[in-house]
Structures are given as structure tokens and as C-alpha cells.
Amino acid sequence: MINTAKYFALLENLRLSKALANTANNSGTADALEINLRILEKYAKLEIGQQLHELCQEYQLTADQESSIDPDSDPTICYIIRLQHVLHSITRNINFHSDAKEDLISVAHLKLCIQASQELSYYSLRCQLHEDFYKSPIFCEARGKLKANFSLMLLSIQFFINILPIRQLHIANSMELVQRDLLAAIVSLRVQQDSPLLDKALAYLWQHESKADFFRHILLLKATPLCAPLAQLLHRQLLGKLHLPQGFASLVDALHQTPNVSASRNAEIVASIVARKGFSQLAQEKMIFQLLDYCKFYLQNADKMCAGVLSLRRLYDLSDTNQKLIEEILSKNWETLCNPEDIINGLILMDHQELCNRILLWQHLFCSSTVACLPSNLFVPYLPLLLQLYDGLPMELPASSQLSAIILRCLDNREMENELPAILQKLFKWEVEKEPPWKCLNPRIIILPSMSTTQIQIKVAHKDHQADHDMGRILPGLLTSSSHHSLTCKVFLCLLGFIAKQMNDKSSASVDFISSEAELKDFLHSKYQLKLDLLIALNQMVAHQPLRAQLSQHTKELLHILKDLLVHRSREQETTDQILLLVLNLLQEILEGSENIQLSEACKVLKEQLHQLGTQSSNPLIQQSVKSLLTIIHGAWRPSEAVKIQPFQKARSLIEEKQSHMQVYGIQMMIDLLKKRDPATLAQGQLIIALALTTLKDKESYTFLNCVRLFVSLVHVMESDVLDKLSDEYLSETAHLDYRLVVGEAILKVAQELGPLCFRYKAVLLNCFMHGSRSPVHEFRMSAFANLAQLCRLLAFQVQNFFHELLQLVNSEITTGGYVPSKRAAVLVLAELLNGMENLLDYQEMLLPIYRLLKAIEADESCDPQMRQHAANGLKILNEKCTKLIQSALEEKSLQKQIKVLGIKDDDSPQRKNRHILELN
């Protein structure tokens, strides 16, 4: 056991200029080395040869390797050995891994150990690297400091591998540069000679230190132009460690530590490293499994998920084997729901969180971007399953919107001529078992709410339960609830064409004799169920308002389908008229809304079929519909009330949306309609007021401030109604405080819009705010006084009728009120009242009480500074108005009256000879 205090005292006397904390004062390094060496020789009694021998024995160097190290050849080598021996003596005699009191060292001594280790790594590792590493700016400063000695480098590597497990040395990443220099030294030495000790050193750095730092240091070293053997060795290390457990995640972490680099750029770098054709098929398969585990772990981190998904896509594109493997893994993701192992009544197959995680994983894999994600054709076979899950989940769950995005992505990426119609036909016919088979929920599975209303459980139901697959309801509901209107139009046209084919095809479902109820049920289902589902779907989608705008851009396809429908109807009389009525009504609605379609050639071609249909059909509803269509096509049509009110309905539907930007857009549309005096909009005045009052309750400031603008526009149309409704809402004691404050703002803006004309409603306006100024709620009372101040400025010429009550309110608030902001607003009322007075002579009786009250407030030093400021402003206004009044009075007195008769004793000056003709007359 040695005296470690002596060694710490020795380290305190050294000038450790290459330590990270001392690099700022890195002057005179050569002198520092010589000084340090003299101190070490003076106080370390052991000879340099004995120190070297002890170190070589401890760190497993052979006698030949020891003999190749000559301490006398270079002072730097001597300094390395002596400093290494000091650190070796300290670390061997202090148990850094113990928490016992006798083993603890002070922070100052720990700092000395860290700085000495950094100093030693500079001389023993960084100064002996392969010459190509000095091309890098991070190593170039150490070039030529010391000639490389392989045995000394091996001794230093072994030394640092033995002290790095001391975790106290890693405080604040103190050993980060040491690890970088150590890795560079190992690689430099391994290029020259191979040794089991170097393999163990590399294995230690990977297994026990930060794997992200390992990759970062490898990439940093690779960034330097290196000779072929060195570059190949680093490359093999990078790729070899990448396929080990946690290799991919560590590489991504290493790149994410680089500042000012986007996540997409990092993902491109990682994918280019991971997805290479040079890897064996086994390595690629291991990487695919590693990538999927990585994606599951980082579900909530979109930046890191980007790298995993892009790498998976690149591996998918490499070979057919990879594609089959990824498809197989994805199929197992839903195996529990499609083919559960145990069918026991009440068994919980999947809880809420597990289901949400799987849905989120699929959203990242298939919808993360247009390039990085897996191809959407992979989950076409899973559409029935995903649609059933969507139908079973509550709409407010994020998983519901995620499923919607996945399904919409798949359908939108399908080609409209063949792929999309084939998918829809298979869904509506529910031919999921037909080759190739599709995945759907097991018939015994049911989705039920959990203990919480926002969570669900997937259980096994009783044996008679049948999972719902009503595509006529589920798919249209998904489409109409989304904002993907172009896809809704594509699906609508496909279903319309599909139902046209159904009308033309003879039903193959027929029986000679029905002997049981089950046979009857099967017969009816096979003959009519598909048409019924299509009718339900088309009816639901027709009611979707944005579909009209999209259909106007696909008139050619629409009219072609309708023409085929009419031809098929004339050939086959057995088809139900319900389908045709739906189509005819839709055509009428589209033609009413678009004059371009009415004038198109395709529409004129329909006239012959429509005439034929009208004469052949005995259905009065079809005859009436045909008559209306022919009227429109002939041009004798006038817009109906429904068409006239269409702009108003569009603005109303936008205002009723939940998104703030949609509401504001609808409000602006409504304001424009009011400015244009649109008759349909003006007729809905009361409805607009009710709609605006509802929207005013929105907590989003962007929405309710624009709603105030709507009231300002409404006041020009229906003044009294707007002010009455707003005042009632303002004085409602049951309404929320924030809502009442916003209503007060609306009243004030409306009054300012009316300007002096608002005197007609002074009773409503003043009573509203004066009643509010008596409220026990401090914030509401302050708002009422502030609004009253602005109103007094507008209605100053009508102030005589309510002045005494107003002055009493203000005086009462100032003297007895306990809320300082309300007092400030009360004083502001008097200041604004003075500001609104045009001629002071009309308000002589009121000026003295106001002046006295304001003067008293201003003179009271104990009063609130803001109140005194308002009072001073009021007095200043009064002073300016009085000064102006006196000046005008003096100017009137100084005027002299003079009577002059023109033409008598006028001065005939030369300037008056050539007078203007008007003056002469």
C-alpha cells in the first residue's frame, strides 16, 4: 500500500497544459513538459527502467516489446512512462468502485486524475497515430511531436483500457476525447500488426462504453483522406458493429448528435450505409429485424423513426427475398386478430395501448412521407381488417385518425381504371377468402370500450357473434369525415360504375325451389345485398357537400356513366327504379349548380335517352325527374331557392367547423355576402346572429376576434337586433366571464362602427355598461368601466341625461372600490368624457364637478400612479379646450365691423385696370 496523498501532491505541482480544462492557456508547452519531467524525476524515487518494467508486466507486454521502448531516446517517452506510472499507482491503490468512506476521494483529486489522463492521452496516443490521421484538423497539431513506437502505443492502449472502467473519470464527458484518441491509436497499430490485445481493446470500447460515441468516432476518423488499409479497417469496423445488437440505434444516435443537420439528411446517410448490396442475405435479414424493433421502440420520436423507415424501404427495394420477409413480418403483426390461437369467450386478445402502438407503427411505416415509407400496395390485403378496426374505434381516439390516414393513402395510390374498382368490388362483395386472400377480423372478435370511455379492449365474443363488415356504411363514413375530397369523388365514380354493371348483369343467384328459411335468406342476400350496400353508400356520399365541386371537374366520366345507366335501364326492365332515381336526382343537382355542364355536348347527347326513359317508365317519380332534367338541358330552368342559398350554406358550414382557420374563412365569406347584400343571406339574419354568438364562445382568439368583425358587418343590416342580443348576453349572469368580456368588446366595436348614430340606442348601450359597472366581479366591473369610457367619448353630446348617475358611479368606485384596475377605468371614464366634448359652453354645469374630482385624484400622492396619470390627462384635455375657447372668444371681440360702398372714391391703380370679367359684372 503506497501513500496516494504523495502522488496527488505530485500531480498538483505539474503543469498539465494538454488537459482539456487548460488548453486555453496552452503557451510554452515544451517548457511545461521539461518542468514536469524534472518534478517527476525529483519526487518519484523509482528508476525509469523499473517503472517501465512494472507497467509492462502489469499490462501483459512481452520482454521483446519492453526492450523496444527506450526511455532515454526521447524526453517525451520518459515523461509518458513516469506519468503513466503515477496514474497506475493511484488507480491500483484506490478502490474507485467502492462507496466506503475510506475509499472516497475529493473532487479536487478526481479532477487531477482526469487532467493527468487527458495529458497522458495526448502524448502517448495522439502524438503516435498513423501519419494519415494528421491530415485531419483535429489531429494536425500533434504531428511530429513524437516518433511512433508500437510497443509504447500498445502499453498506453492497455493502460487506458484498464482505467476507463472507472466511471468517476467520465464526469461531464471528460474521457470522450481520450476514447477518440484511443480508438485512433488502436486502428493505427492494428494496420501495422495484429494482436489479441487490440481485439480485446476494440471489444471493450464497443461493449462497455457508449456505442453512439464509438460510431461517431469511427465516422469522424473516416472523414479524413486515408490510405486504403486504414480506410478498409475503419469501414469493416463500422459495418461489423452495425449488424450487432443495438448497432443501428447507436449509429442513428451518433448522427443525431451532429448540430445543424436535419433528421431527413441523417436518415439518408444511415440508409446509404445500411442498405448495401454487398451485405450477405443473412446480414440483411438480421438488419430488417433490427430495424423493425428499432421502429417499435421509437414510435413517439418522428425524427428517429424517419431513419428506420427509410432504411427499411431501401432494404425492401434491394431484393425479392427482403420483400417477402418484410411482408411475412407485417402479416404476423395482425395474426392475433385474424387467427387467434385461443377462442375462449371473454378472452382479451389485445389491450388498448398495444393496438394503438401497432396502428401508429403502421402509420409511420406507410404514411411517414412520399418517398421514405413502404409501398402502400403491401397493405391492400389488410384493408378489410383496417376498415373493421376503424369502425370499432371511437372517433376521438388518435388511432382512429391514424387508421383513416393509412386507408386513404392506400386507396389514393391505386390506379383508377382497374386497381381501385377491383378493390372496391372485392370489399363490397366481401370476397376476402378469394385468391389472393385478404385479412379480416375473426368473426368471434368484438371491440368493446374499457373501464375508461376513451380506451377499448379487443375480446372474444360468444359463439353466435359475427363481426360487422358493412362496407356500405363504413367506407363512405370514412371518406366523408376526411378532407380528401378528390379520393371521395374517385370512389363515388367507381361505385357508380359498379352499380351500372350490376344493373346490366343477369343475376346468377337463382333456385328452383326454396325449402327453408336459411335458403331464402341466402337467396335474398346473394341477389339484393350488394345492390343495397351500393345504394346506401351512394346515398351517404351524395349528401356530402364537397363532392359536388369535385364532380364538376369529372363531368366527362360522370356523364359517361349516366349514359350507360340509361341505356341499361332501357334494356332491362326488372331493375329497381330506386337506383335510377338516385342517379337522376344527383344529375339534376349537379346541373343546377353548374352552367358549364348544362352546355356540354355530352349533356345534350343524354336528351334522347331521357326522352325514351320518360315515355317508357310508369313510375311518376322518374317521369317528374326526367321532366326537370330536360327543362334544365333546354335552358328553361331558373335557379331554385336551394341553389340561391348555397353560398350562405357554405359559409355556415365552414363557421361550424372545429378548425380555427376554417371558421375564420367562413366568417370572411359571411361578411362578404353581407356587404354584397345577398338576399338569401339577409333573409337568415337571426340565424347568423345565433351562429355568431355561438362562435364567439370559441377560446381561440383568432376566431372570436374575427367573429367581432362579423357583428360589425351585421349591425349595418339589423342594428337593433344585434345590439339587443349582445346586451342580453353581456348582462347574463349565468354566462362564462371570458365570454361576457368578449361580448362587451363586440358591443363596443359595433357602437364605434355606428359612430354618432349610436345615440338612437344610447339607452341600451349605457344601461348595459352602467349595470355592468355595479357587478361584484372585479374583472367584469373593470371591463364595464373601460367600455363605458369609450362610449362616453362617442355620446358626449347626450351626456346631460345621465351625467349625475355616471358621476355617482365613478365617485363610488373611486372611494369604496377595492379593485385598483376598476378604479383606473373609472377615472378614465371622466377623461374620455372630457375628450368627447366639442363645445365646453354646452356642458357648463358638468365641468366643475369633473374638475374637482380629477384635481383631487391628481393631488393625492397616496393614490395609484395610473389613476393620477388618467386624472392628469383629463385635466390636460380640459385645459386645452378652455384655452382654445378663450382664444376664440378674444378673436371674436377683436373683429371690427366696416361698411364700404364699392365704386365711390376707389383707387384707380394700374393693377385694377385689367380686371376679370366676373369682377366687372
Secondary structure as the mmCIF struct_conf table of DSSP 4:
data_model
#
loop_
_struct_conf.conf_type_id
_struct_conf.id
_struct_conf.beg_label_comp_id
_struct_conf.beg_label_asym_id
_struct_conf.beg_label_seq_id
_struct_conf.end_label_comp_id
_struct_conf.end_label_asym_id
_struct_conf.end_label_seq_id
HELX_RH_AL_P HELX_RH_AL_P1 THR A 4 ASN A 13
BEND BEND1 LEU A 14 LEU A 14
TURN_TY1_P TURN_TY1_P1 SER A 17 LYS A 18
BEND BEND2 ALA A 19 ALA A 19
HELX_RH_3T_P HELX_RH_3T_P1 LEU A 20 ASN A 25
HELX_RH_AL_P HELX_RH_AL_P2 THR A 29 TYR A 43
BEND BEND3 LEU A 46 LEU A 46
HELX_RH_AL_P HELX_RH_AL_P3 ILE A 48 GLU A 58
TURN_TY1_P TURN_TY1_P2 TYR A 59 GLN A 60
HELX_RH_AL_P HELX_RH_AL_P4 ALA A 63 SER A 67
TURN_TY1_P TURN_TY1_P3 SER A 68 SER A 68
HELX_RH_3T_P HELX_RH_3T_P2 PRO A 71 SER A 73
HELX_RH_AL_P HELX_RH_AL_P5 PRO A 75 ASN A 93
BEND BEND4 ILE A 94 ILE A 94
TURN_TY1_P TURN_TY1_P4 PHE A 96 HIS A 97
BEND BEND5 ALA A 100 ALA A 100
HELX_RH_3T_P HELX_RH_3T_P3 LYS A 101 ASP A 103
HELX_RH_AL_P HELX_RH_AL_P6 VAL A 107 SER A 124
TURN_TY1_P TURN_TY1_P5 LEU A 125 LEU A 125
HELX_RH_3T_P HELX_RH_3T_P4 ARG A 126 GLN A 128
BEND BEND6 LEU A 129 LEU A 129
HELX_RH_3T_P HELX_RH_3T_P5 GLU A 131 LYS A 135
BEND BEND7 SER A 136 SER A 136
TURN_TY1_P TURN_TY1_P6 PRO A 137 PHE A 139
HELX_RH_3T_P HELX_RH_3T_P6 CYS A 140 ALA A 142
TURN_TY1_P TURN_TY1_P7 ARG A 143 GLY A 144
BEND BEND8 LYS A 145 LEU A 146
HELX_RH_AL_P HELX_RH_AL_P7 PHE A 150 ILE A 163
TURN_TY1_P TURN_TY1_P8 LEU A 164 PRO A 165
HELX_RH_3T_P HELX_RH_3T_P7 ARG A 167 ASN A 173
TURN_TY1_P TURN_TY1_P9 SER A 174 MET A 175
HELX_RH_AL_P HELX_RH_AL_P8 GLU A 176 GLN A 192
HELX_RH_AL_P HELX_RH_AL_P9 PRO A 196 HIS A 208
BEND BEND9 GLU A 209 GLU A 209
HELX_RH_AL_P HELX_RH_AL_P10 LYS A 211 LYS A 222
TURN_TY1_P TURN_TY1_P10 ALA A 223 ALA A 223
BEND BEND10 THR A 224 THR A 224
HELX_RH_AL_P HELX_RH_AL_P11 ALA A 228 LEU A 242
TURN_TY1_P TURN_TY1_P11 HIS A 243 HIS A 243
BEND BEND11 LEU A 244 LEU A 244
TURN_TY1_P TURN_TY1_P12 PRO A 245 GLN A 246
HELX_RH_AL_P HELX_RH_AL_P12 GLY A 247 HIS A 256
TURN_TY1_P TURN_TY1_P13 GLN A 257 GLN A 257
BEND BEND12 THR A 258 THR A 258
TURN_TY1_P TURN_TY1_P14 PRO A 259 ASN A 260
HELX_RH_AL_P HELX_RH_AL_P13 ALA A 263 VAL A 274
BEND BEND13 ALA A 275 ALA A 275
TURN_TY1_P TURN_TY1_P15 LYS A 277 GLY A 278
BEND BEND14 PHE A 279 PHE A 279
HELX_RH_AL_P HELX_RH_AL_P14 GLN A 281 PHE A 297
TURN_TY1_P TURN_TY1_P16 TYR A 298 GLN A 300
HELX_RH_AL_P HELX_RH_AL_P15 ALA A 302 LEU A 318
HELX_RH_AL_P HELX_RH_AL_P16 ASP A 320 ASN A 333
TURN_TY1_P TURN_TY1_P17 TRP A 334 TRP A 334
HELX_RH_AL_P HELX_RH_AL_P17 GLU A 335 CYS A 338
BEND BEND15 ASN A 339 ASN A 339
BEND BEND16 GLU A 341 GLU A 341
TURN_TY1_P TURN_TY1_P18 ASN A 345 GLY A 346
STRN STRN1 ILE A 348 MET A 350
HELX_RH_AL_P HELX_RH_AL_P18 HIS A 352 CYS A 367
BEND BEND17 SER A 368 SER A 368
TURN_TY1_P TURN_TY1_P19 THR A 370 ALA A 372
BEND BEND18 CYS A 373 CYS A 373
HELX_LH_PP_P HELX_LH_PP_P1 LEU A 374 PRO A 375
HELX_RH_3T_P HELX_RH_3T_P8 SER A 376 TYR A 382
HELX_RH_AL_P HELX_RH_AL_P19 LEU A 383 GLY A 392
BEND BEND19 LEU A 393 LEU A 393
TURN_TY1_P TURN_TY1_P20 MET A 395 GLU A 396
BEND BEND20 LEU A 397 LEU A 397
HELX_RH_AL_P HELX_RH_AL_P20 PRO A 398 ASP A 412
TURN_TY1_P TURN_TY1_P21 ASN A 413 ASN A 413
BEND BEND21 ARG A 414 ARG A 414
TURN_TY1_P TURN_TY1_P22 MET A 416 ASN A 418
HELX_RH_AL_P HELX_RH_AL_P21 GLU A 419 LYS A 429
TURN_TY1_P TURN_TY1_P23 TRP A 430 TRP A 430
TURN_TY1_P TURN_TY1_P24 VAL A 432 GLU A 433
BEND BEND22 LYS A 434 PRO A 436
HELX_LH_PP_P HELX_LH_PP_P2 PRO A 437 PRO A 437
TURN_TY1_P TURN_TY1_P25 PRO A 443 ARG A 444
STRN STRN2 ILE A 445 PRO A 449
BEND BEND23 MET A 451 SER A 452
TURN_TY1_P TURN_TY1_P26 THR A 453 THR A 454
STRN STRN3 ILE A 456 VAL A 460
TURN_TY1_P TURN_TY1_P27 LYS A 463 ASP A 464
HELX_RH_AL_P HELX_RH_AL_P22 MET A 471 SER A 481
BEND BEND24 SER A 482 SER A 483
HELX_RH_AL_P HELX_RH_AL_P23 HIS A 485 ASN A 504
BEND BEND25 ASP A 505 ASP A 505
HELX_LH_PP_P HELX_LH_PP_P3 LYS A 506 SER A 507
BEND BEND26 ASP A 512 ASP A 512
BEND BEND27 SER A 516 SER A 516
HELX_RH_AL_P HELX_RH_AL_P24 GLU A 517 LEU A 524
HELX_RH_PI_P HELX_RH_PI_P1 HIS A 525 GLN A 529
HELX_RH_AL_P HELX_RH_AL_P25 LEU A 530 VAL A 542
TURN_TY1_P TURN_TY1_P28 ALA A 543 ALA A 543
TURN_TY1_P TURN_TY1_P29 GLN A 545 GLN A 545
HELX_RH_AL_P HELX_RH_AL_P26 PRO A 546 LEU A 551
TURN_TY1_P TURN_TY1_P30 SER A 552 GLN A 553
HELX_RH_AL_P HELX_RH_AL_P27 THR A 555 ARG A 571
TURN_TY1_P TURN_TY1_P31 GLN A 573 GLU A 574
BEND BEND28 THR A 575 THR A 575
HELX_RH_AL_P HELX_RH_AL_P28 ASP A 577 GLY A 593
HELX_RH_AL_P HELX_RH_AL_P29 GLU A 595 LEU A 599
BEND BEND29 SER A 600 SER A 600
HELX_RH_AL_P HELX_RH_AL_P30 GLU A 601 GLN A 616
HELX_RH_AL_P HELX_RH_AL_P31 PRO A 620 HIS A 634
TURN_TY1_P TURN_TY1_P32 GLY A 635 GLY A 635
HELX_RH_AL_P HELX_RH_AL_P32 GLU A 641 LYS A 644
TURN_TY1_P TURN_TY1_P33 ILE A 645 ILE A 645
HELX_RH_AL_P HELX_RH_AL_P33 GLN A 646 ILE A 655
TURN_TY1_P TURN_TY1_P34 GLU A 656 GLU A 656
BEND BEND30 GLU A 657 GLN A 659
HELX_RH_AL_P HELX_RH_AL_P34 SER A 660 LYS A 675
TURN_TY1_P TURN_TY1_P35 LYS A 676 ARG A 677
HELX_RH_AL_P HELX_RH_AL_P35 PRO A 679 LEU A 682
TURN_TY1_P TURN_TY1_P36 ALA A 683 GLN A 684
HELX_RH_AL_P HELX_RH_AL_P36 GLY A 685 THR A 695
TURN_TY1_P TURN_TY1_P37 LEU A 696 LYS A 697
BEND BEND31 LYS A 699 LYS A 699
HELX_RH_AL_P HELX_RH_AL_P37 SER A 701 LEU A 714
TURN_TY1_P TURN_TY1_P38 VAL A 715 VAL A 717
HELX_RH_AL_P HELX_RH_AL_P38 GLU A 719 TYR A 730
TURN_TY1_P TURN_TY1_P39 LEU A 731 LEU A 731
TURN_TY1_P TURN_TY1_P40 GLU A 733 THR A 734
BEND BEND32 ALA A 735 ALA A 735
HELX_RH_AL_P HELX_RH_AL_P39 LEU A 737 LEU A 754
HELX_RH_3T_P HELX_RH_3T_P9 GLY A 755 TYR A 761
HELX_RH_AL_P HELX_RH_AL_P40 LYS A 762 GLY A 772
TURN_TY1_P TURN_TY1_P41 SER A 773 ARG A 774
BEND BEND33 PRO A 776 PRO A 776
HELX_RH_AL_P HELX_RH_AL_P41 HIS A 778 LEU A 794
BEND BEND34 LEU A 795 LEU A 795
HELX_RH_3T_P HELX_RH_3T_P10 ALA A 796 ASN A 801
TURN_TY1_P TURN_TY1_P42 PHE A 802 PHE A 802
HELX_RH_AL_P HELX_RH_AL_P42 PHE A 803 THR A 816
HELX_RH_AL_P HELX_RH_AL_P43 VAL A 820 GLY A 836
BEND BEND35 GLU A 838 GLU A 838
HELX_RH_3T_P HELX_RH_3T_P11 LEU A 840 TYR A 843
HELX_RH_AL_P HELX_RH_AL_P44 GLN A 844 ALA A 859
TURN_TY1_P TURN_TY1_P43 GLU A 861 SER A 862
BEND BEND36 CYS A 863 CYS A 863
HELX_RH_AL_P HELX_RH_AL_P45 PRO A 865 LYS A 893
TURN_TY1_P TURN_TY1_P44 SER A 894 SER A 894
TURN_TY1_P TURN_TY1_P45 LEU A 902 GLY A 903
BEND BEND37 ILE A 904 LYS A 905
HELX_RH_3T_P HELX_RH_3T_P12 PRO A 910 ARG A 912
TURN_TY1_P TURN_TY1_P46 LYS A 913 LYS A 913
BEND BEND38 ASN A 914 ASN A 914
HELX_RH_AL_P HELX_RH_AL_P46 ILE A 917 LEU A 920
#
